């Protein structure tokens, strides 16, 4: 039996002469929280639709929960689409129970499960409210709960944080962690790096339909060169001469240049740069060295591709 809930082998999707996803391979370990990241237009939703057998790939193959097609194991899968939509006249509990029943739960069990989830995630007081009376954030939470009410083994969430305020974004993170703690495998797409950085075991980055990174958060950060920000009255040429410095650029804050952003070679230590400044007589007003965030990694790896995607 495979240790992976999902295995993709060379998935490709073409629309005429346009290739939306190209030769995409991925292995998602069972029980993991896997972030599917990339700029708008990168091919994330197209890939998820191929995984779910909503869209047929032009080439490639896959295995999901041991089956060659999601249709064979659909009762074990939960899915939140990017385009959110619910029956506006249905009540919150009824919506969740309805979708649970479609996945094989009895009406009695589905209703009990609906009330349980609404209670757990702060919507108990709105259980009997119609969807049309709920805020956008609350209806979004109802749809998420509807997608997981049947306790699926594998959950696919397409932009689950979209439209949620910061408090409900935290609730969404809690939902994802709870599902993982109960043994489910979660694959979710997002272009907000902070969520992925907090909760993912692994991430995959997609840009212009191609995979450009696949690994842990720590491994992603290792792709970033070391950067240090200095604020001092000194020319870039003087900083360029210091040991380990390979590039010096203006550090811009709110449109204004404030000091220098220095790129160090792979073997250079930021602390050594600080010592070299002192010994060279460079008076510093500020020195800042912070580990890169996942947002930094994202911009470093796909920044140019993201700008090109917007043009398309």
HUDA-V487867 format. One line per field, one symbol per residue. phi: phi as a letter, one per 20 degrees, with the letter a starting at -180 (. if undefined). psi: psi as a letter, one per 30 degrees, with the letter a starting at -180 (. if undefined). A space follows every 10 residues. Layout:
phi = ???
psi = ???
This chain:
phi = .fedfbcdcm fccddmeedf cclecacdff neddeddrfg nfoffgffff gemeceffao bbcclndfbf ffcffeddbd ffeeacffef fgffffffff ffeoffgfff ffffffffff dndgfdgeef gfeefgffff fffffffdfe lffcddcelf efnefgffff ffffgfffff feofdcccea ddffffffce ebccdcblnd fdbbreffff fffeffccdc dbebffffff efgnedaccf edclndfcnc ddddfgeedg fffffffffe meeeebbbcc ffeffffgff ecgfffffff ff
psi = kkgkfkkkjh kkkkjbfkje kjhkkkjjkk gljkkjlllk gfgeeeeeee eggekklell llkkhflfkf ffgffgkkkj lejkkljffl leeeeeeeee efgfkleeee eeeeeeeeee gggefgegkl efflleeeee eeeeeefgfg ilekkjjjhf fkfkleefee eeeeeeeeee fgflkkjkkl gjfeeeeefk ellkkkkhgk kfkjaleeee fffklkkkkk jlikleeeef fkkfkfkklk jkkhfkkiak kkkllegkke eeeeeeeefg gjkkfkkkjk kkleeeeeee egeeeeeeee e.
